[in-house]
């Protein structure tokens, strides 16, 4: 049985963390399968316009499998998990992390690789590195402050407290928080809204935001003007469709 399953629908590729009996705890096997999917999706921009990462069963993921750590993980290469997470974050397509139930520490680092964090009200997120005398190597110290601000990130890291969906949305840790009973339907609606827009623009805009991160405003503006990708191949069809009141997906 695959520990990361992929399903495709209407241009969205959904990657499902699939160890529900272990609360989708992240082990090396899971990262190997996730990596293979991410590499395949990166090369399929004509068929995949959006990526969704979510968990099977009761939660997104309880975090890094501590039994794997205790047993001594055998990694394909040094810092392998952080490289896989970075490849996920670097996909040309938009990435949604769909979080329900537990999402702790390593799982939160994985979720933070998404461009959009979509949370259920019952989602429970925390950084518990300090509980185990650990420090992050999967991106927490970089992505969490960019999400919630430096001092909120420090507070989360120092207290290791659990943050539920509504608070996550209020502090910017999540972009959406929806009732648990509406989670799947609202996620489908968000995916459809994104996929209805130009996939070319999504890729180009994501690249602009990523490439200019850390630049001064003047540097970023110059990059936008001179290194942006301009008009997409679907522009004329979209404008014509709007004028005819029949907007088409290209």
C-alpha positions in Angstrom: 0.0 0.0 0.0 1.3 3.4 -0.9 2.0 5.7 2.0 1.5 8.7 -0.2 -1.4 8.3 -2.7 -2.0 10.6 -5.6 -5.4 11.3 -7.1 -6.1 13.7 -10.1 -9.3 15.6 -10.8 -9.9 18.5 -13.2 -6.3 19.6 -13.2 -5.7 19.2 -9.5 -3.3 16.6 -8.2 -4.0 15.6 -4.6 -1.2 14.0 -2.5 -2.6 12.1 0.4 -0.4 11.2 3.4 -1.6 7.6 3.9 -0.6 6.1 7.3 -3.9 6.7 9.1 -3.2 4.0 11.6 -0.1 6.0 12.7 -1.9 9.4 12.4 0.1 9.9 9.2 3.4 10.2 11.1 6.1 11.2 8.7 8.7 8.5 8.1 11.5 8.1 5.4 9.3 5.9 3.2 6.7 8.6 3.1 9.2 11.2 2.1 10.6 8.9 -0.7 7.1 8.5 -2.2 6.3 12.2 -1.7 9.5 13.1 -3.5 8.6 10.9 -6.5 5.2 12.5 -6.8 6.6 16.0 -6.5 9.2 15.5 -9.2 6.5 14.0 -11.6 4.2 16.9 -10.9 6.9 19.5 -11.5 7.3 18.1 -15.0 3.6 18.1 -15.8 2.5 21.7 -15.8 0.4 21.1 -18.9 -1.8 18.6 -17.0 -1.5 19.8 -13.4 -2.5 23.3 -12.5 -2.8 22.9 -8.7 -1.4 20.6 -6.0 -3.2 19.7 -2.7 -1.5 18.0 0.2 -3.7 16.4 2.8 -3.9 13.5 5.2 -6.0 10.4 5.3 -8.2 9.5 8.2 -8.4 11.6 11.3 -5.7 14.2 10.7 -3.1 15.8 8.4 -0.2 14.4 10.3 0.9 14.0 13.9 4.4 15.0 12.8 7.8 13.3 12.4 7.7 9.7 13.4 9.6 9.6 16.7 10.1 5.9 16.5 12.0 6.4 13.2 14.2 9.0 14.9 14.8 6.7 17.9 15.7 3.8 15.6 18.1 5.9 13.5 16.7 6.9 10.2 18.4 5.7 7.0 18.2 8.6 4.6 18.8 8.4 0.9 21.0 11.5 1.3 21.8 14.0 4.1 19.0 16.4 5.0 16.7 14.5 2.7 13.4 15.5 4.2 14.2 19.2 4.1 15.1 18.9 0.4 11.8 17.1 -0.3 9.9 19.9 1.5 11.8 22.5 -0.4 11.0 20.8 -3.7 7.3 20.8 -2.7 7.5 24.5 -1.9 9.3 25.1 -5.1 6.7 23.5 -7.4 5.8 25.8 -10.2 2.1 25.2 -9.5 0.2 26.6 -6.6 0.2 24.3 -3.5 -2.6 24.1 -1.0 -1.9 22.4 2.4 -5.3 21.2 3.6 -5.0 20.7 7.3 -7.5 18.9 9.5 -6.9 17.4 12.9 -3.3 17.1 14.2 -0.5 19.0 12.5 2.5 19.1 14.8 6.1 20.1 14.3 7.5 18.2 11.2 3.9 18.1 9.8 3.6 21.8 10.3 6.9 22.3 8.5 5.5 20.3 5.6 2.2 22.3 5.7 4.1 25.6 5.6 5.5 24.6 2.3 2.1 25.3 0.8 1.3 28.6 -0.8 -2.1 28.4 0.9 -2.9 26.8 4.2 -6.5 25.7 4.3 -7.6 24.7 7.8 -10.6 23.1 9.5 -11.9 24.6 12.7 -10.7 21.4 14.5 -7.2 21.6 13.1 -4.6 21.6 15.9 -1.1 23.1 15.0 2.0 23.4 17.1 5.8 23.5 17.0 7.0 21.1 19.7 10.7 20.9 18.8 11.5 22.3 22.3 9.6 19.5 24.0 12.0 17.0 22.7 15.2 19.1 22.8 15.3 19.4 19.1 15.9 22.3 16.7 14.3 22.5 13.2 16.0 21.4 10.0 12.9 21.2 7.8 12.2 25.0 7.5 10.3 26.0 10.7 12.7 28.8 11.6 12.3 30.4 8.2 8.7 29.7 7.1 6.9 30.2 10.4 8.2 33.8 11.0 7.3 34.7 7.4 3.8 33.4 8.1 3.0 34.9 11.5 5.8 37.4 12.2 9.0 37.0 14.1 7.7 37.5 17.7 4.6 35.3 17.3 6.9 32.6 15.9 9.1 32.9 18.9 6.2 32.6 21.2 4.9 29.5 19.4 8.4 27.9 19.5 9.0 28.7 23.1 5.6 27.6 24.5 5.0 24.7 22.1 1.3 25.4 22.6 -1.4 24.1 20.3 -3.2 26.5 18.1 -6.6 25.6 16.7 -8.0 26.5 13.4 -9.8 29.8 14.2 -6.7 31.2 16.0 -4.5 30.0 13.2 -6.5 32.0 10.7 -6.5 35.1 13.0 -2.7 35.1 13.2 -2.0 34.3 9.6 -0.8 30.7 10.2 -3.8 29.6 8.0 -5.4 31.5 5.2 -8.8 29.9 5.6 -10.6 28.3 8.5 -13.8 26.4 7.7 -16.2 24.2 9.7 -15.1 20.6 9.9 -18.3 19.4 8.2 -17.7 21.8 5.3 -14.0 21.0 4.9 -14.1 18.9 1.7 -16.8 20.9 -0.1 -15.0 24.2 0.7 -11.7 22.8 -0.4 -13.2 21.6 -3.7 -14.6 25.1 -4.2 -11.3 26.8 -3.6 -9.5 24.4 -5.9 -12.1 25.1 -8.7 -11.8 28.8 -8.2 -8.0 28.6 -8.6 -8.1 26.2 -11.5 -10.6 28.4 -13.4 -7.9 31.2 -13.7 -4.9 31.1 -16.0 -2.4 28.3 -15.0 0.3 30.3 -16.9 -0.4 33.3 -14.6 -0.3 31.2 -11.5 3.1 29.8 -12.4 4.5 33.2 -13.5 3.1 35.0 -10.4 4.4 32.4 -8.0 7.9 32.7 -9.6 7.8 36.5 -9.3 6.9 36.4 -5.6 9.4 33.6 -4.9 12.3 35.2 -6.9 11.9 38.6 -5.4 11.6 37.5 -1.7 14.3 39.4 0.2 14.8 42.1 -2.5 14.3 45.7 -1.9 11.2 47.2 -3.4 13.1 48.9 -6.2 14.9 45.7 -7.0 11.7 43.7 -6.9 9.9 46.3 -9.2 12.8 46.0 -11.7 12.6 42.2 -11.6 8.9 42.3 -12.2 9.2 44.6 -15.2 12.3 43.1 -16.9 12.1 39.4 -15.8 8.4 38.8 -15.6 6.9 36.3 -18.1 4.4 38.8 -19.6 1.3 37.6 -21.4 0.2 34.0 -21.4 -0.8 31.9 -24.4 -4.4 31.9 -23.1 -4.8 35.7 -22.8 -6.5 36.3 -26.1 -9.0 33.4 -25.6 -9.8 34.6 -22.1 -10.4 38.2 -23.2 -12.5 37.0 -26.1 -14.5 34.7 -23.9 -15.2 37.5 -21.4 -16.3 39.8 -24.2 -18.6 37.0 -25.5 -19.6 36.2 -21.9 -18.2 32.7 -22.3 -14.9 32.6 -20.5 -13.0 29.5 -21.4 -10.2 27.6 -19.5 -7.1 27.4 -21.7 
